[in-house]
Amino acid sequence: MSIQVDVQLRRGAFALEAAFAAGPGLTALFGRSGSGKTTLIDLIAGLARPDRGRIAVDGAALVDTAAGLFLPPHRRRVGVVFQDARLFPHLSVRTNLGYGRVFARHRPDPAAFASVTEMLGIGHLLDRQPAGLSGGERQRVAIGRALLAQPRLLLMDEPLAALDEARKAEILPYIERLRDEAGVPIVYVSHAVSEVARLATTVVVLEAGRVAAAGPAEAILRRADLVPIHEAEAGALLDMVVADRDPETGLTRLTGAAGQLLVPGPARAPGARLRVRIPARDVLVATERPRGLSARNILAGRVSALTPSGTEILVEIDCKGAPLAARLTAAAVRELGLVPDSPVYAIIKSAAFDPAGIGTLKPPVAI
């Protein structure tokens, strides 16, 4: 499944000119407020009409101004989940979910209903009213309703923005399952770096109505010049596997191409595949392997690039094929004598890892 977008729209002083293509998984539209994220969602959903352009899912056009084609929202088979769940307050969860099936082109499938409720963990809520649900539960029901309409594309417009941290932590694992198991491409709007880092397969960065960059999440989020909310949030995404857990310290040992990491957080089964985000601001750099240090994570690598970023320099480090990034002052770079291919050690404290930012990845398919 894939989506192709190439559109232009002008509304008063605001102009949107966006083009990108993305494959399966979750595509995050990321940028400041007012950068055009929600406008782009409205264009894909059919809630707004572009001045010029084309939007297609798997090659099938939803809108093509050159051909005079504009499918109305009800013919697009696009599911939309908003910031607020927008459930019918007087109906049960079961009946709210049934409204998704009303819009499906095919006959309602009891197996699909059971699959969706199991995947989202809402089977025990079916006979309850929306008023008796938590914010995270309401959002899961809204996602289930959208999925039961059998969409070929799912749009999620800042679905966690109205939730507190506890409710966000509750719903994030379900969105991971949705990304990996539902078989429906997702376009997801957010301005939260940690959220995008945990969930996104592809990231599209919007600035003032234009696409500043688009590509794999691990490549885009490593670049400080493309993280528009707070440049210090730029960092690396590492693909790691759970080895074991130390019950005394509560730390989990992860292994990957870069080496070994000790991280906090809930227990995970050995062999589980995780995505770990390491913000560049939390990485120290040494030219010799440190001794007598409290930090538990020391990874060997070589400098692959030095990129000025304001008054600092983003130092990119290749750790046996796994990329890391560190933000250093120009003075530190000069005093350490760092140049491309310099051997270095990247140092990360275990306490620097945010457990909420450690996401689950689907294991690779065996060939």
C-alpha positions as CSV (number, residue, x, y, z in Angstrom):
1,M,0.0,0.0,0.0
2,S,1.3,3.5,-0.8
3,I,0.1,7.1,-1.0
4,Q,1.2,9.8,-3.4
5,V,0.5,13.5,-2.7
6,D,1.3,16.5,-5.0
7,V,-1.0,19.4,-4.2
8,Q,-1.1,23.2,-4.1
9,L,-3.6,25.3,-2.2
10,R,-3.8,29.0,-1.3
11,R,-6.1,30.4,1.4
12,G,-5.5,34.1,2.0
13,A,-1.9,34.6,3.1
14,F,-1.3,30.9,3.6
15,A,0.0,28.8,0.7
16,L,0.4,25.0,0.8
17,E,2.7,23.3,-1.8
18,A,3.4,19.8,-0.8
19,A,4.6,16.7,-2.6
20,F,5.6,13.4,-1.1
21,A,5.2,9.6,-1.5
22,A,5.2,7.0,1.2
23,G,4.9,3.2,1.4
24,P,3.4,0.9,4.0
25,G,3.5,1.7,7.7
26,L,2.9,5.1,9.5
27,T,3.8,8.3,7.7
28,A,4.1,11.2,10.2
29,L,3.4,14.8,9.1
30,F,5.6,16.7,11.5
31,G,6.1,20.4,12.0
32,R,5.2,23.6,13.9
33,S,1.6,24.7,14.4
34,G,0.5,26.5,11.2
35,S,2.9,24.6,9.0
36,G,0.0,23.0,7.0
37,K,-0.3,19.5,8.6
38,T,-4.1,19.6,9.2
39,T,-4.8,21.3,5.9
40,L,-3.0,18.5,4.2
41,I,-5.1,15.9,6.2
42,D,-8.3,17.8,5.1
43,L,-7.2,17.6,1.4
44,I,-6.5,13.8,1.6
45,A,-9.8,13.2,3.4
46,G,-11.8,15.3,0.9
47,L,-12.8,18.0,3.4
48,A,-11.0,20.6,1.2
49,R,-10.3,20.8,-2.5
50,P,-6.8,21.7,-3.8
51,D,-6.3,24.5,-6.3
52,R,-4.1,22.0,-8.3
53,G,-2.7,18.6,-7.8
54,R,-3.3,14.9,-7.4
55,I,-3.7,12.5,-4.5
56,A,-3.7,8.8,-5.0
57,V,-3.7,5.6,-2.9
58,D,-2.1,2.6,-4.5
59,G,-2.3,4.4,-7.8
60,A,-6.0,5.0,-7.5
61,A,-6.7,8.8,-7.6
62,L,-8.8,10.4,-4.9
63,V,-8.4,13.8,-6.6
64,D,-6.8,14.8,-9.9
65,T,-7.5,18.4,-10.9
66,A,-5.9,17.9,-14.3
67,A,-8.5,15.2,-15.1
68,G,-11.4,17.0,-13.3
69,L,-11.6,14.3,-10.7
70,F,-12.7,15.0,-7.1
71,L,-14.1,12.1,-5.1
72,P,-16.3,13.2,-2.2
73,P,-15.3,12.0,1.3
74,H,-17.8,9.2,1.5
75,R,-16.4,7.6,-1.7
76,R,-12.7,7.8,-0.7
77,R,-12.7,4.9,1.8
78,V,-10.5,7.0,4.1
79,G,-10.9,6.7,7.8
80,V,-10.3,9.7,10.0
81,V,-9.5,9.9,13.7
82,F,-9.5,13.4,15.3
83,Q,-8.1,14.8,18.5
84,D,-11.4,14.2,20.2
85,A,-13.0,10.8,19.7
86,R,-16.4,12.2,18.5
87,L,-18.3,9.2,19.8
88,F,-22.1,9.3,20.0
89,P,-22.6,9.8,23.7
90,H,-26.1,8.1,23.9
91,L,-24.9,4.9,22.3
92,S,-22.9,2.0,23.6
93,V,-19.4,1.2,22.4
94,R,-20.7,-1.7,20.4
95,T,-23.2,0.6,18.6
96,N,-20.6,3.3,18.0
97,L,-18.4,0.7,16.4
98,G,-21.3,-0.4,14.3
99,Y,-21.4,3.0,12.6
100,G,-18.0,2.2,11.1
101,R,-19.5,-0.9,9.5
102,V,-22.3,1.1,8.0
103,F,-19.9,2.9,5.8
104,A,-18.0,-0.3,4.7
105,R,-18.7,-1.3,1.1
106,H,-18.7,-4.9,1.9
107,R,-21.1,-6.9,4.1
108,P,-20.2,-6.7,7.8
109,D,-17.7,-9.3,8.8
110,P,-18.1,-10.7,12.4
111,A,-14.5,-11.9,12.2
112,A,-13.3,-8.4,11.3
113,F,-15.2,-7.0,14.3
114,A,-13.6,-9.5,16.6
115,S,-10.2,-8.9,15.2
116,V,-10.4,-5.1,15.6
117,T,-11.7,-5.2,19.1
118,E,-9.0,-7.7,20.1
119,M,-6.2,-5.7,18.5
120,L,-7.3,-2.5,20.2
121,G,-8.1,-4.2,23.6
122,I,-11.7,-2.9,23.7
123,G,-13.7,-6.1,23.8
124,H,-14.5,-5.7,27.5
125,L,-15.9,-2.2,26.8
126,L,-18.6,-3.1,24.3
127,D,-21.6,-2.6,26.5
128,R,-20.4,0.6,28.2
129,Q,-21.3,4.2,27.3
130,P,-18.6,6.7,26.2
131,A,-19.1,8.8,29.3
132,G,-17.7,5.9,31.4
133,L,-14.5,5.5,29.3
134,S,-11.1,7.1,29.9
135,G,-9.7,9.4,27.2
136,G,-7.4,6.6,25.9
137,E,-10.3,4.1,25.7
138,R,-12.5,6.6,23.8
139,Q,-9.7,7.1,21.3
140,R,-9.3,3.4,20.8
141,V,-13.0,3.1,20.1
142,A,-12.7,5.9,17.6
143,I,-9.9,4.1,15.9
144,G,-11.9,0.9,15.9
145,R,-14.9,2.6,14.3
146,A,-12.6,4.0,11.5
147,L,-11.1,0.6,10.9
148,L,-14.4,-1.2,10.7
149,A,-15.3,1.1,7.7
150,Q,-12.6,-1.0,5.9
151,P,-10.6,2.1,4.8
152,R,-7.8,1.9,2.3
153,L,-6.1,4.7,4.2
154,L,-6.3,5.9,7.9
155,L,-5.7,9.6,8.8
156,M,-5.0,10.4,12.4
157,D,-4.9,14.2,13.2
158,E,-3.0,14.6,16.6
159,P,-5.0,11.8,18.2
160,L,-3.0,12.0,21.5
161,A,-3.0,15.8,21.8
162,A,-5.9,15.9,24.2
163,L,-4.6,13.1,26.5
164,D,-2.4,13.3,29.6
165,E,0.8,11.4,29.8
166,A,-0.7,8.4,31.4
167,R,-3.4,8.0,28.7
168,K,-0.8,8.5,26.0
169,A,1.3,5.7,27.5
170,E,-1.8,3.6,27.5
171,I,-2.7,4.1,23.8
172,L,0.8,4.2,22.2
173,P,1.2,0.3,22.2
174,Y,-2.2,0.0,20.4
175,I,-1.1,2.4,17.7
176,E,2.1,0.4,17.3
177,R,0.0,-2.7,16.7
178,L,-2.2,-0.8,14.3
179,R,0.9,0.2,12.3
180,D,2.2,-3.4,12.2
181,E,-0.9,-5.5,12.0
182,A,-3.8,-3.6,10.4
183,G,-2.4,-3.6,6.9
184,V,-3.7,-0.1,6.3
185,P,-1.3,2.8,5.6
186,I,-1.5,5.5,8.2
187,V,-0.9,9.3,7.8
188,Y,-0.4,10.7,11.3
189,V,-0.2,14.3,12.3
190,S,1.9,15.3,15.3
191,H,4.3,18.0,16.5
192,A,5.7,15.8,19.4
193,V,9.2,14.5,18.5
194,S,9.1,11.5,20.9
195,E,5.7,10.4,19.5
196,V,6.9,10.6,15.9
197,A,10.2,8.8,16.8
198,R,8.4,6.0,18.4
199,L,5.7,5.4,15.8
200,A,6.8,6.7,12.4
201,T,8.0,4.6,9.5
202,T,8.3,7.7,7.3
203,V,8.5,11.3,8.3
204,V,7.4,14.3,6.2
205,V,8.6,17.6,7.7
206,L,6.4,20.6,6.9
207,E,7.6,24.2,7.2
208,A,5.4,27.1,6.2
209,G,3.3,25.0,3.9
210,R,6.2,23.3,2.1
211,V,7.8,19.9,2.5
212,A,11.3,20.6,4.0
213,A,12.2,16.9,3.8
214,A,10.7,13.4,3.6
215,G,12.2,10.0,4.2
216,P,12.8,7.2,6.7
217,A,12.2,8.3,10.3
218,E,15.7,7.2,11.4
219,A,17.3,9.5,8.8
220,I,15.0,12.6,9.2
221,L,15.0,12.7,13.0
222,R,18.7,12.6,13.2
223,R,19.0,16.0,11.4
224,A,18.9,18.9,13.8
225,D,18.1,21.3,10.9
226,L,14.8,19.4,10.2
227,V,13.5,19.2,13.8
228,P,11.5,22.4,13.9
229,I,10.0,22.4,17.4
230,H,13.2,22.2,19.4
231,E,16.4,21.5,17.6
232,A,18.0,19.9,20.6
233,E,15.4,17.1,20.3
234,A,17.2,15.7,17.2
235,G,18.6,12.3,17.7
236,A,19.1,8.7,16.6
237,L,16.7,5.8,16.4
238,L,18.3,2.4,17.0
239,D,16.8,-1.0,16.2
240,M,17.6,-3.2,19.3
241,V,16.6,-6.6,20.6
242,V,15.9,-7.5,24.3
243,A,18.6,-9.8,25.7
244,D,17.6,-10.0,29.4
245,R,16.6,-8.0,32.4
246,D,18.5,-7.4,35.7
247,P,15.8,-7.8,38.5
248,E,18.0,-6.0,41.0
249,T,18.6,-2.8,39.0
250,G,15.5,-2.9,36.9
251,L,17.5,-2.3,33.8
252,T,16.9,-4.2,30.5
253,R,19.9,-5.2,28.4
254,L,19.5,-4.6,24.7
255,T,21.8,-5.7,21.9
256,G,22.1,-4.4,18.4
257,A,24.6,-3.5,15.7
258,A,25.9,-0.6,17.8
259,G,26.6,-2.9,20.8
260,Q,24.9,-3.2,24.2
261,L,22.6,-0.7,25.9
262,L,21.2,-0.8,29.5
263,V,17.8,1.0,29.6
264,P,15.0,1.4,32.2
265,G,11.4,0.7,31.6
266,P,8.8,-2.1,31.9
267,A,9.9,-5.7,31.5
268,R,10.0,-7.0,27.9
269,A,10.2,-10.5,26.7
270,P,13.7,-11.7,25.5
271,G,13.9,-11.5,21.8
272,A,11.4,-8.6,21.5
273,R,12.5,-6.0,18.9
274,L,12.5,-2.4,20.1
275,R,13.1,1.1,18.7
276,V,15.1,3.2,21.0
277,R,15.5,6.9,20.6
278,I,18.6,8.6,21.8
279,P,18.4,12.4,21.7
280,A,21.6,14.1,20.5
281,R,21.7,16.3,23.6
282,D,22.1,13.2,25.8
283,V,25.2,11.8,24.1
284,L,28.7,12.7,25.3
285,V,31.8,12.1,23.2
286,A,35.2,10.9,24.2
287,T,38.3,10.2,22.1
288,E,39.5,7.5,24.6
289,R,37.5,4.9,26.3
290,P,36.5,6.4,29.7
291,R,37.2,4.6,33.0
292,G,35.7,5.1,36.4
293,L,32.5,6.5,34.9
294,S,29.0,6.1,36.2
295,A,27.4,6.1,32.7
296,R,26.5,2.5,31.8
297,N,26.4,2.8,28.1
298,I,29.6,3.3,26.1
299,L,29.6,2.6,22.3
300,A,32.6,2.7,20.0
301,G,32.3,4.4,16.6
302,R,33.8,6.8,14.1
303,V,32.7,10.3,13.2
304,S,30.8,10.2,10.0
305,A,29.9,13.9,9.6
306,L,30.1,17.3,11.3
307,T,27.2,19.6,10.7
308,P,27.0,23.2,12.1
309,S,23.7,23.8,13.9
310,G,23.5,27.4,15.3
311,T,26.2,27.8,17.9
312,E,26.7,24.1,18.1
313,I,27.8,21.2,15.9
314,L,25.9,18.0,15.3
315,V,28.4,15.2,15.4
316,E,27.2,12.1,13.5
317,I,28.8,8.9,14.7
318,D,28.8,5.5,12.9
319,C,28.7,2.7,15.5
320,K,29.3,-0.4,13.4
321,G,26.7,0.6,10.9
322,A,24.2,2.1,13.5
323,P,24.0,5.9,13.4
324,L,24.2,8.1,16.5
325,A,24.3,11.8,16.9
326,A,25.7,14.2,19.5
327,R,25.4,18.0,20.0
328,L,28.7,19.6,21.0
329,T,29.9,23.1,21.1
330,A,32.3,24.2,18.4
331,A,35.0,24.6,21.1
332,A,34.6,21.0,22.2
333,V,34.8,19.7,18.7
334,R,38.0,21.8,18.1
335,E,39.6,20.7,21.4
336,L,38.9,17.0,20.8
337,G,40.2,17.4,17.3
338,L,37.2,15.7,15.7
339,V,37.2,15.3,12.0
340,P,35.4,12.7,9.8
341,D,36.7,9.2,10.5
342,S,38.0,10.1,14.0
343,P,37.6,7.1,16.4
344,V,35.3,8.1,19.3
345,Y,33.3,6.7,22.1
346,A,29.6,7.7,22.6
347,I,28.5,7.8,26.2
348,I,24.8,7.7,27.2
349,K,23.5,7.5,30.8
350,S,20.8,4.9,31.4
351,A,18.8,7.6,33.1
352,A,18.7,9.6,29.9
353,F,16.3,7.0,28.3
354,D,12.6,7.9,28.4
355,P,10.7,4.6,28.9
356,A,7.7,6.1,27.1
357,G,9.9,6.7,24.0
358,I,11.0,3.1,23.7
359,G,8.7,1.5,21.1
360,T,7.9,-2.0,19.9
361,L,8.8,-3.0,16.4
362,K,7.4,-5.9,14.4
363,P,9.9,-8.7,14.0
364,P,11.3,-9.1,10.5
365,V,9.6,-11.7,8.4
366,A,11.7,-14.8,8.0
367,I,12.6,-15.7,4.4
